[in-house]
Amino acid sequence: MPLFDHFALIARFYDRIFTRVNLEQIHEQLAMPANRLLDVGGGTGRVSGRLTGAQTVIVIDPSTAMLRAAGAKNGLQRASAHAERLPFPDNSIDRVLVVDAFHHFCDQEPAAGELLRVLAPGGRLVIEEPNIELWPVKLLALGERLALMGSRFYRPDAIRRMLEMHGGQVTVHTDDSINMWIIAEKPATA
Ligand SMILES: C[S@@+](CC[C@H](N)C(=O)[O-])C[C@H]1O[C@@H](n2cnc3c(N)ncnc32)[C@H](O)[C@@H]1O
């Protein structure tokens, strides 16, 4: 657990600091449209607040400051919760999104289980995460360690294994940025 909520310090300015987001790519990876989209560690709704194609978008984040900054952006629903304990029934969400947040979770293995537990059969989980195999991300990880943020960056194969353990059918790919994409589908028969 981090000592305090680092994100509270920048919540009000977050969307102005972090402007890079590839909405088209996220939209495509999520295979939109969908009924319910859950953005876990969604913070200010910077990403899901601008995505189209879901009837209901719910942002989950433990930081009340980040959620406050999300306001009611584009009709977003918000709830304060941790990824390790999602307040949703099994198989209830069509799409789950995690952007730049997986390494911030307190405990990634149970969180991976939760992401797949709430996902509906035939649904899709998309994780966009800095790729710790690249040196700029190693530097970022060092910076976050020095700032006592409690982050834990996992290699792509480790995240793949966590999701496969919980029944996800996983593909991993990189793009020309520092990020990797981990896509997990829950078989329709699960
Ligand atoms: C770098 S921000 C990314 C926010 C958003 N996904 C985006 O791309 O704009 C990471 C977010 O993860 C959240 N977070 C930290 N620990 C978490 C946990 N255990 N479960 C869910 N979210 C968490 C933080 O509060 C923060 O809002």
The ligand as a MOL file (V3000), in Angstrom:
LIG
                    3D

  0  0  0     0  0            999 V3000
M  V30 BEGIN CTAB
M  V30 COUNTS 27 29 0 0 0
M  V30 BEGIN ATOM
M  V30 1 C -1.7020 6.7420 -13.5380 0
M  V30 2 S -3.3620 6.8210 -12.9550 0 CHG=1
M  V30 3 C -4.2570 6.3560 -14.4050 0
M  V30 4 C -5.6640 6.8890 -14.4150 0
M  V30 5 C -6.4500 6.6040 -15.7070 0
M  V30 6 N -6.5370 5.1980 -15.9790 0
M  V30 7 C -5.8430 7.3350 -16.8730 0
M  V30 8 O -5.2000 6.6970 -17.7170 0
M  V30 9 O -6.0040 8.5570 -16.9270 0 CHG=-1
M  V30 10 C -3.4830 5.3580 -11.9490 0
M  V30 11 C -4.7810 5.2520 -11.1690 0
M  V30 12 O -4.7990 3.9860 -10.4890 0
M  V30 13 C -5.4940 4.1900 -9.2650 0
M  V30 14 N -5.2310 3.0890 -8.3190 0
M  V30 15 C -4.2500 2.9790 -7.4000 0
M  V30 16 N -4.3960 1.8440 -6.6880 0
M  V30 17 C -5.4990 1.2200 -7.1620 0
M  V30 18 C -6.1840 0.0040 -6.8240 0
M  V30 19 N -5.7350 -0.8040 -5.8710 0
M  V30 20 N -7.2940 -0.3030 -7.5120 0
M  V30 21 C -7.7490 0.5080 -8.4980 0
M  V30 22 N -7.1440 1.6520 -8.8630 0
M  V30 23 C -6.0250 2.0090 -8.2080 0
M  V30 24 C -4.9670 5.5370 -8.7970 0
M  V30 25 O -5.7830 6.1190 -7.7860 0
M  V30 26 C -4.9480 6.3240 -10.1000 0
M  V30 27 O -6.1540 7.0270 -10.3040 0
M  V30 END ATOM
M  V30 BEGIN BOND
M  V30 1 1 1 2
M  V30 2 1 2 3
M  V30 3 1 2 10
M  V30 4 1 3 4
M  V30 5 1 4 5
M  V30 6 1 5 6
M  V30 7 1 5 7
M  V30 8 2 7 8
M  V30 9 1 7 9
M  V30 10 1 10 11
M  V30 11 1 11 12
M  V30 12 1 11 26
M  V30 13 1 12 13
M  V30 14 1 13 14
M  V30 15 1 13 24
M  V30 16 1 14 15
M  V30 17 1 14 23
M  V30 18 2 15 16
M  V30 19 1 16 17
M  V30 20 1 17 18
M  V30 21 2 17 23
M  V30 22 1 18 19
M  V30 23 2 18 20
M  V30 24 1 20 21
M  V30 25 2 21 22
M  V30 26 1 22 23
M  V30 27 1 24 25
M  V30 28 1 24 26
M  V30 29 1 26 27
M  V30 END BOND
M  V30 END CTAB
M  END
